[in-house]
Amino acid sequence: MKKRKTGETDMRENASDEWEMDNNRTGSLSERIRDDIEIRLHDRMAVSDEELAELIDDRIREHSREGILNLEDRLRLRKELFDSYRKLGVLQDLVDDPNVTEIMVNGYDCIFFEKRGRITLWDRKFRSEEELEDLIQQIVGRVNRTVNLASPIADARLEDGSRVHVVLPPVSIDGASLTIRKFPESFDMKKLIAKASLTEEAAEFLQVLVRSGYNIFISGGTGSGKTTFLNALSGFIPASERVITIEDSAELQIQHVKNLIRLETREATRDGAEAVTMRDLIRASLRMRPDRIIVGEIRGAEALDMLQAMNTGHDGSLSTGHANSAADALIRIETMVLTGEGGLPLAAIRRQIASAIDLIIQIARLRDRSRRVMEITEVTGYENGEITLSPIFRFEEEGWEEAGAGERKNKKRKEPFADGIHVEGTLRKVGELKNRRKLLLSGICTG
């Protein structure tokens, strides 16, 4: 039997006591109905949602004759059974909650979720490890991915584009791990301005640069909003252009461009199908006559292919990556290129980066859990063995305001984090764009 830390066990048991009391009344009945439905569905090739709902209602009526079920129990049982077949079972309520941004399953009996920036232990759980693993197989199977003992780690996505990451035992010691990062609502730049992620002045500046074909790299930490910002930024791409998106898991939502090709990587399968990597897709995209290439996120050797694409006439390309500052982003790209092409001299790599990337947008998640553009920096060239940078916009914190206090607290950055605060600050213009060549070629700027 698996042993867990005493404190963790107590927390789980306390959180789930109330749910257990309600669940015991209908638990065994649910299992009997499920077994009955399985028998009736065994020889049927396909069942519509309406037919499944009708079958569930019929079985609930039949089985509930054994004991009295009130209306609330019947509705809950109906939803639970339907969700287990067509949706995500016990997790469906969290998936349906628009304020939940992340779901973390640490074994069948421990579920956490993030809501409005706070992580909370949920008072519900799966009935067994088998039920959780069945759900995992259902999720990865929908996107033709495989996860098993031989290959216990997998990435997938839900129908709405939400990211899914799976780790199975024995790699995950305390049971299967399932992490779902929900796909955020579609944000355009107006919504980001309304949320104070950036200023209207900065957004107008970026619109001009995107339309002029500047190559832009968005960097930030995990959960900082890179993909959300990339989605909003892609809204500035002229609708007449041919765009190719390349992603590990398809998340971008570009609606206004009709001439759009969406490509997604594929893992090798047990039946002999070869893996299709980011490098494969970037190289293939170059033969598809793109006006722009959007690489969802670079994590490895494909960084060199992205740089070469930017340097071979595909202006206006966009990508994202993990880094804590604009300078760190350049170091990360250097490292990724070296990982795949160890024979290239560092000076050659830096020249490639300086020639390919025109602008770096740094995004961060602040201590009040807001997501802000921290810096917009121009890559100005390569001098004395180093890539040179010139900041154009920079976020300046002015203090913070305590929620509900009714008055502004004139505190500075060094104040310790406190719940219920709102960071005050703005993205200020601190410099001018130096490389105006693409502006002139596009006809947007005449001097």
C-alpha positions as CSV (number, residue, x, y, z in Angstrom):
1,M,0.0,0.0,0.0
2,K,1.3,3.5,-0.9
3,K,2.2,5.7,2.0
4,R,1.7,9.4,1.9
5,K,2.8,12.2,4.3
6,T,0.5,12.5,7.3
7,G,-0.2,16.2,6.8
8,E,-1.2,15.7,3.2
9,T,-3.4,12.7,4.1
10,D,-5.2,14.6,6.8
11,M,-5.8,17.6,4.5
12,R,-7.3,15.3,1.8
13,E,-9.5,13.4,4.2
14,N,-10.9,16.6,5.8
15,A,-11.6,18.2,2.5
16,S,-13.4,15.2,1.1
17,D,-15.6,14.2,4.2
18,E,-18.6,16.2,3.1
19,W,-18.4,15.0,-0.4
20,E,-18.1,11.4,0.8
21,M,-21.3,11.6,2.9
22,D,-23.3,12.8,-0.1
23,N,-21.6,10.4,-2.5
24,N,-22.2,7.2,-0.5
25,R,-25.9,7.5,-1.0
26,T,-25.6,7.2,-4.8
27,G,-22.2,5.7,-5.3
28,S,-23.2,2.0,-5.4
29,L,-26.3,2.8,-7.4
30,S,-24.2,4.7,-9.9
31,E,-21.9,1.7,-10.4
32,R,-24.8,-0.6,-11.0
33,I,-26.3,1.7,-13.5
34,R,-23.0,2.2,-15.2
35,D,-22.6,-1.6,-15.5
36,D,-26.1,-1.9,-16.9
37,I,-25.4,0.9,-19.5
38,E,-22.1,-0.8,-20.5
39,I,-23.9,-4.0,-21.3
40,R,-26.5,-2.2,-23.4
41,L,-23.8,-0.2,-25.3
42,H,-21.6,-3.2,-25.9
43,D,-22.9,-4.1,-29.4
44,R,-23.7,-0.6,-30.6
45,M,-21.3,1.1,-33.0
46,A,-22.2,4.7,-32.2
47,V,-24.6,6.5,-29.8
48,S,-25.6,10.1,-30.1
49,D,-25.6,12.4,-27.0
50,E,-29.4,12.4,-27.1
51,E,-29.6,8.6,-27.1
52,L,-27.1,8.3,-24.3
53,A,-29.0,10.8,-22.2
54,E,-32.3,8.9,-22.8
55,L,-30.6,5.6,-21.9
56,I,-29.2,7.1,-18.7
57,D,-32.6,8.5,-17.7
58,D,-34.3,5.2,-18.4
59,R,-31.7,3.3,-16.3
60,I,-32.0,5.8,-13.4
61,R,-35.8,5.4,-13.3
62,E,-35.5,1.6,-13.4
63,H,-32.8,1.3,-10.7
64,S,-34.2,4.0,-8.4
65,R,-37.2,1.9,-7.7
66,E,-35.0,0.0,-5.3
67,G,-34.7,3.1,-3.1
68,I,-36.1,6.7,-3.0
69,L,-33.9,9.3,-4.8
70,N,-34.8,12.9,-4.5
71,L,-34.7,15.2,-7.5
72,E,-31.3,16.6,-6.5
73,D,-29.7,13.1,-6.4
74,R,-31.3,12.2,-9.7
75,L,-29.9,15.3,-11.4
76,R,-26.5,14.8,-9.9
77,L,-26.4,11.1,-10.9
78,R,-27.5,11.9,-14.4
79,K,-24.8,14.6,-14.9
80,E,-22.2,12.3,-13.4
81,L,-23.0,9.4,-15.7
82,F,-23.2,11.6,-18.8
83,D,-20.0,13.4,-18.0
84,S,-18.2,10.1,-17.5
85,Y,-19.0,9.0,-21.1
86,R,-19.0,12.2,-23.0
87,K,-16.9,14.7,-21.0
88,L,-14.3,14.6,-18.2
89,G,-16.2,12.9,-15.5
90,V,-15.6,14.4,-12.0
91,L,-13.4,17.1,-13.5
92,Q,-16.2,18.5,-15.7
93,D,-17.5,21.0,-13.2
94,L,-14.0,22.6,-13.0
95,V,-13.6,22.6,-16.8
96,D,-17.0,24.4,-17.1
97,D,-16.0,27.0,-14.5
98,P,-14.7,30.0,-16.5
99,N,-12.7,31.3,-13.5
100,V,-10.7,28.1,-13.1
101,T,-7.5,28.3,-15.0
102,E,-5.6,25.2,-14.1
103,I,-6.6,21.7,-12.8
104,M,-4.0,19.5,-11.1
105,V,-4.7,15.8,-10.3
106,N,-2.2,14.2,-8.0
107,G,-3.6,10.7,-8.0
108,Y,-7.2,9.7,-8.0
109,D,-8.0,11.0,-4.5
110,C,-6.3,14.4,-4.7
111,I,-7.4,17.2,-7.0
112,F,-6.3,20.8,-6.8
113,F,-7.4,23.8,-9.0
114,E,-6.3,27.3,-9.6
115,K,-9.1,29.9,-9.5
116,R,-8.4,33.7,-9.7
117,G,-4.8,33.0,-9.0
118,R,-5.3,30.9,-5.9
119,I,-4.7,27.1,-5.7
120,T,-7.3,25.2,-3.7
121,L,-7.8,21.5,-2.8
122,W,-11.1,20.3,-4.2
123,D,-13.6,18.4,-2.1
124,R,-14.2,15.7,-4.8
125,K,-12.2,12.9,-6.2
126,F,-12.2,10.0,-8.6
127,R,-13.7,6.7,-7.4
128,S,-10.5,4.8,-8.1
129,E,-7.1,5.0,-9.9
130,E,-8.6,2.9,-12.7
131,E,-11.3,5.6,-13.3
132,L,-8.6,8.3,-13.5
133,E,-6.5,6.2,-15.9
134,D,-9.5,5.5,-18.1
135,L,-10.1,9.2,-18.4
136,I,-6.5,9.8,-19.3
137,Q,-6.6,7.3,-22.1
138,Q,-9.8,8.8,-23.4
139,I,-8.2,12.3,-23.5
140,V,-4.9,11.2,-25.2
141,G,-6.8,8.9,-27.6
142,R,-8.8,11.8,-29.0
143,V,-5.6,13.5,-30.3
144,N,-4.0,10.2,-31.4
145,R,-1.4,10.2,-28.6
146,T,-0.2,7.2,-26.7
147,V,0.6,6.9,-23.0
148,N,1.4,3.7,-21.2
149,L,4.0,1.9,-19.0
150,A,6.5,2.0,-21.9
151,S,5.9,5.7,-22.6
152,P,4.5,7.1,-19.4
153,I,4.7,10.9,-20.3
154,A,2.4,12.5,-22.8
155,D,1.1,15.9,-23.9
156,A,-2.4,16.3,-25.4
157,R,-5.2,18.9,-25.6
158,L,-8.9,19.1,-25.0
159,E,-11.4,20.0,-27.7
160,D,-11.3,23.7,-26.7
161,G,-7.5,23.7,-27.0
162,S,-6.7,23.4,-23.3
163,R,-3.3,21.9,-22.7
164,V,-3.1,18.5,-21.0
165,H,0.0,16.9,-19.5
166,V,0.0,13.3,-18.2
167,V,2.5,11.3,-16.2
168,L,1.7,7.7,-15.3
169,P,3.1,5.4,-12.6
170,P,5.7,4.2,-11.8
171,V,7.2,7.5,-12.9
172,S,4.5,9.3,-11.0
173,I,5.0,7.6,-7.6
174,D,1.7,8.4,-5.9
175,G,-0.6,7.6,-8.8
176,A,-1.3,9.1,-12.2
177,S,-0.7,12.8,-12.6
178,L,-3.0,14.9,-14.8
179,T,-2.5,18.6,-15.4
180,I,-4.9,20.7,-17.4
181,R,-4.1,24.3,-18.3
182,K,-7.4,25.6,-19.6
183,F,-7.5,27.5,-22.8
184,P,-8.2,31.1,-21.9
185,E,-11.0,33.1,-23.4
186,S,-10.0,34.7,-26.7
187,F,-8.3,38.0,-25.9
188,D,-7.8,40.7,-28.4
189,M,-5.6,43.7,-27.8
190,K,-8.5,45.8,-26.6
191,K,-9.2,43.4,-23.8
192,L,-5.5,43.3,-22.8
193,I,-5.5,47.1,-22.6
194,A,-8.7,47.0,-20.5
195,K,-6.9,44.6,-18.1
196,A,-3.9,47.0,-18.0
197,S,-1.6,44.4,-19.5
198,L,-0.2,47.2,-21.7
199,T,-1.0,50.8,-22.7
200,E,-2.9,51.9,-25.7
201,E,0.2,53.7,-26.9
202,A,2.2,50.4,-26.7
203,A,-0.5,48.5,-28.5
204,E,-0.6,51.0,-31.4
205,F,3.2,50.8,-31.6
206,L,3.1,47.0,-31.9
207,Q,0.3,47.1,-34.4
208,V,2.5,49.2,-36.7
209,L,5.4,46.9,-36.3
210,V,3.4,43.7,-36.9
211,R,1.9,45.1,-40.1
212,S,5.3,46.3,-41.2
213,G,6.7,42.8,-40.9
214,Y,9.0,43.0,-37.9
215,N,10.0,39.6,-36.4
216,I,8.8,39.5,-32.8
217,F,9.7,37.2,-30.0
218,I,7.5,37.0,-26.8
219,S,9.3,35.8,-23.7
220,G,8.1,35.2,-20.1
221,G,7.8,32.7,-17.4
222,T,5.4,29.8,-17.0
223,G,1.8,31.0,-16.8
224,S,2.7,34.6,-17.7
225,G,0.3,34.7,-20.7
226,K,2.7,34.3,-23.6
227,T,0.2,32.3,-25.8
228,T,-2.6,34.7,-24.9
229,F,-0.5,37.7,-25.9
230,L,0.6,35.9,-29.1
231,N,-3.1,35.4,-30.0
232,A,-3.8,39.0,-29.5
233,L,-0.8,40.2,-31.4
234,S,-1.6,37.9,-34.3
235,G,-4.9,39.9,-34.7
236,F,-2.8,42.7,-36.2
237,I,-1.7,40.5,-39.1
238,P,-3.3,41.6,-42.4
239,A,-6.2,39.3,-43.3
240,S,-4.9,39.0,-46.9
241,E,-1.7,37.2,-46.0
242,R,-0.9,33.5,-45.9
243,V,0.0,32.4,-42.4
244,I,1.3,29.0,-41.1
245,T,1.2,28.2,-37.4
246,I,3.4,25.5,-35.9
247,E,2.7,24.2,-32.4
248,D,3.3,21.2,-30.2
249,S,-0.3,21.4,-29.2
250,A,-2.7,23.5,-31.2
251,E,-3.7,26.5,-29.1
252,L,-3.6,29.6,-31.3
253,Q,-7.0,31.0,-32.4
254,I,-6.5,33.1,-35.5
255,Q,-10.0,33.8,-36.9
256,H,-9.6,36.7,-39.3
257,V,-7.0,35.1,-41.7
258,K,-8.6,32.8,-44.2
259,N,-5.4,31.6,-45.9
260,L,-4.3,29.8,-42.8
261,I,-2.5,26.5,-42.4
262,R,-2.3,25.0,-38.9
263,L,0.4,22.4,-38.2
264,E,0.9,20.3,-35.1
265,T,3.7,17.9,-34.0
266,R,3.1,14.2,-33.6
267,E,4.8,11.6,-31.4
268,A,6.0,8.2,-32.8
269,T,3.3,5.5,-32.4
270,R,3.6,1.9,-31.5
271,D,2.2,0.9,-35.0
272,G,5.3,2.4,-36.7
273,A,4.3,5.9,-37.5
274,E,7.3,8.2,-37.2
275,A,7.4,11.3,-35.0
276,V,6.9,14.7,-36.7
277,T,8.9,17.3,-34.8
278,M,8.9,21.1,-34.7
279,R,12.0,21.1,-36.9
280,D,10.2,18.9,-39.4
281,L,7.2,21.3,-39.5
282,I,9.3,24.5,-39.7
283,R,11.3,23.1,-42.7
284,A,8.1,21.9,-44.4
285,S,6.4,25.3,-43.9
286,L,9.2,27.0,-45.9
287,R,8.0,25.1,-49.0
288,M,4.4,26.2,-48.5
289,R,4.8,29.8,-49.6
290,P,4.0,31.5,-46.3
291,D,3.9,35.2,-45.8
292,R,4.4,34.7,-42.1
293,I,5.3,31.7,-39.9
294,I,4.1,31.6,-36.3
295,V,5.9,29.1,-34.0
296,G,3.9,28.6,-30.8
297,E,6.9,28.0,-28.6
298,I,10.5,27.1,-29.1
299,R,12.0,24.7,-26.6
300,G,15.0,23.1,-28.3
301,A,17.0,22.7,-31.5
302,E,14.1,24.1,-33.7
303,A,15.3,27.5,-32.6
304,L,17.9,27.5,-35.4
305,D,15.2,26.6,-38.0
306,M,13.1,29.4,-36.7
307,L,16.0,31.9,-37.0
308,Q,16.8,30.7,-40.5
309,A,13.1,31.1,-41.5
310,M,13.2,34.7,-40.2
311,N,16.4,35.4,-42.1
312,T,15.2,34.0,-45.5
313,G,12.4,36.4,-46.4
314,H,9.7,35.4,-44.0
315,D,9.3,38.8,-42.3
316,G,6.7,39.3,-39.7
317,S,7.2,35.9,-38.1
318,L,6.2,35.5,-34.4
319,S,7.3,33.1,-31.7
320,T,7.4,32.6,-27.9
321,G,9.8,31.1,-25.3
322,H,10.5,30.9,-21.6
323,A,12.8,33.6,-20.2
324,N,12.9,36.1,-17.3
325,S,14.1,39.1,-19.3
326,A,14.9,40.2,-22.9
327,A,18.6,39.5,-22.3
328,D,17.8,36.1,-20.8
329,A,15.7,35.3,-23.9
330,L,18.7,35.8,-26.1
331,I,20.8,33.5,-23.9
332,R,18.1,30.9,-24.0
333,I,17.9,31.0,-27.8
334,E,21.7,30.7,-28.0
335,T,21.6,27.6,-25.8
336,M,18.8,26.0,-27.7
337,V,20.7,26.5,-31.0
338,L,23.8,25.0,-29.5
339,T,21.8,22.0,-28.3
340,G,21.0,21.1,-31.9
341,E,24.0,22.4,-33.8
342,G,26.9,22.1,-31.5
343,G,29.4,22.8,-34.3
344,L,28.3,26.3,-34.9
345,P,30.6,29.0,-33.4
346,L,28.9,31.3,-30.8
347,A,29.6,34.4,-32.8
348,A,27.8,33.0,-35.8
349,I,24.8,32.1,-33.7
350,R,24.6,35.6,-32.2
351,R,24.8,37.2,-35.6
352,Q,21.9,35.0,-36.7
353,I,19.8,36.0,-33.7
354,A,20.7,39.7,-34.1
355,S,19.7,39.6,-37.8
356,A,16.5,37.5,-37.3
357,I,14.8,39.0,-34.3
358,D,13.7,42.6,-34.4
359,L,11.8,43.0,-31.1
360,I,11.4,41.1,-27.8
361,I,8.3,41.6,-25.7
362,Q,8.8,40.5,-22.1
363,I,5.7,39.5,-20.1
364,A,5.5,38.6,-16.4
365,R,3.0,37.6,-13.8
366,L,3.2,40.1,-10.9
367,R,2.7,39.4,-7.2
368,D,-0.9,40.5,-7.4
369,R,-1.3,37.7,-10.1
370,S,-1.9,40.3,-12.9
371,R,-0.1,39.7,-16.2
372,R,1.7,42.7,-17.6
373,V,4.0,43.6,-20.4
374,M,7.2,44.5,-18.6
375,E,9.4,45.5,-21.5
376,I,9.4,46.0,-25.2
377,T,13.0,45.9,-26.4
378,E,14.5,46.3,-29.9
379,V,17.4,44.1,-31.0
380,T,19.6,46.7,-32.6
381,G,22.5,44.6,-33.9
382,Y,25.8,42.8,-33.1
383,E,28.8,44.7,-31.8
384,N,32.0,43.5,-30.1
385,G,30.8,39.9,-29.8
386,E,27.5,40.8,-28.1
387,I,23.9,41.3,-29.2
388,T,22.9,44.9,-28.5
389,L,19.5,45.8,-27.1
390,S,17.6,49.1,-26.8
391,P,14.5,49.4,-24.6
392,I,11.5,51.2,-26.1
393,F,8.9,50.6,-23.4
394,R,9.4,49.6,-19.8
395,F,7.0,48.9,-17.0
396,E,7.5,51.2,-14.0
397,E,5.8,50.2,-10.7
398,E,4.4,53.1,-8.7
399,G,3.2,51.3,-5.7
400,W,0.3,49.1,-4.7
401,E,-3.3,49.5,-3.6
402,E,-4.8,47.3,-0.9
403,A,-8.1,45.8,-1.9
404,G,-11.0,47.2,0.1
405,A,-8.9,49.6,2.1
406,G,-10.4,52.6,0.3
407,E,-7.0,54.4,0.1
408,R,-3.8,54.0,-1.8
409,K,-0.8,52.8,0.0
410,N,2.3,54.6,-1.3
411,K,4.6,51.6,-1.0
412,K,7.5,50.6,-3.3
413,R,8.8,47.4,-4.8
414,K,10.6,46.2,-1.7
415,E,7.3,45.8,0.3
416,P,6.6,42.1,1.0
417,F,3.8,40.3,-0.8
418,A,0.4,40.6,0.8
419,D,-2.9,39.1,-0.3
420,G,-5.6,41.4,-1.6
421,I,-3.3,44.0,-3.2
422,H,-3.2,45.5,-6.7
423,V,0.1,46.6,-8.2
424,E,0.1,50.1,-9.5
425,G,2.2,51.0,-12.5
426,T,2.3,51.7,-16.2
427,L,4.2,50.8,-19.3
428,R,6.2,53.9,-20.1
429,K,7.9,54.8,-23.3
430,V,11.7,55.1,-22.6
431,G,13.2,55.1,-26.1
432,E,12.6,55.2,-29.9
433,L,12.7,52.6,-32.6
434,K,16.1,52.7,-34.3
435,N,15.8,50.3,-37.2
436,R,13.1,51.8,-39.3
437,R,13.9,50.1,-42.6
438,K,10.9,47.7,-42.6
439,L,8.6,50.7,-41.8
440,L,9.9,52.4,-44.9
441,L,9.6,49.3,-47.1
442,S,6.0,48.8,-45.9
443,G,5.1,52.3,-46.8
444,I,3.7,52.9,-43.3
445,C,6.4,55.3,-42.5
446,T,7.8,57.7,-45.1
447,G,10.7,59.2,-43.1
